[in-house]
Amino acid sequence: MMSQRRKAAQAEALRSKRRRTLVGAIAALAVLGLFAGLTVYNNLDSQPAEDKTEDSQSEQLLAECEPVGAARADDIKYEAAPAPSQSIAPGVLTLETNCGPIVLETDPAAAPATVGAFETLTNDGYFNSTNCHRLTTSGIFVLQCGDPAGNGTGGPGFALPDENLPEAAENNYPAGTVAMANAGAGTGGSQFFIVYQDTTLGPNYTIFGRVIQGLDLVQKIADLGVQGGGQDGTPAQPVMIVNATYEP
C-alpha cells in the first residue's frame, strides 16, 4: 500500500504541473493578443496616412477635370494673317477643355481682324491639344491660353493689329473679358487671356469677346493657384484645350 506521504507528494506534483500548464497557456494567449493588437494598431496608423495623401491630391485637382494628354507640336505657321471677319453678328468659340467647356462669344464688329484670325486658327485645329500655360492670381486675374509651345513664346507666325482697346480706367477688363496677349503694340498672334475677376490693365490689349459659359470653371481653376505657389505661373490644375470649334 502506498503511504499517505507518498500519495500527498504525488497529488502536489500533479497540481504544480497543472498550474505551470495554465500559466504557460495564459502567457501564450497574452503574446498572441499583443501581436494581434499591434497588427490592428499598425493598420489603423497607416490608413490615415494614405487617406491624407489622397485628400491632398484631391485638393490639388478638380473633380471635373480629366488628366491632360500630350500637347501638340508647335508646327502650324502662317505666312500672313487670315482675312478679317466679314461678319457683324457675334460668333461662338467653344473650347472643350479637360475640365469642361468654356464658351466664348466673339465680337467681329469691334475686332474683325482678331476674330477673323481666330476663326481660321480654330478651323485649322491650331488650338487643339494646347495647354493654358499661365495663371495670375494677384493684381491681375487671368488665365492665358493659345500657345502651342506652352511657355509663352509660341505663335502662328503673323501679327495682328490692336483693336477695340478699352479706356484707361479702373477694372477696364471686367470678369468674363477675353482679350489678346501681346509683346507690344501690333504684335497679337494666337495667345489670349480670360479675365476671371475684375482687372485693371493698361489699355493695350485687344478685347474680342466675352465668356458666356464656364467662367465659374475658370474661377475654380484659379482658386487652386499656381504650381509651386507664387502668383504667376503654370496653373496647379493643368488645363488643356482638347478641341476648339467656331460657329459664326
Secondary structure, DSSP 8 states (H G I E B T S, - for coil): ---HHHHHHHHHHHHHHHHHHHHHHHHHHHHHHHHHHHHHHHHHHHHHHHHHHHHHHHHHS-TT---------S----SS--------S--EEEEEETTEEEEEEE-TTT-HHHHHHHHHHHHTTTTTTEE--EEEESSSEEEEE--TTSSS----S--B---S---S-TTSB-TTEEEE--SSTT-B-S-EEEE-S-B---S-S-EEEEEEE-HHHHHHHHHT-BTTSSSEESBSS--EEEEEEEE-
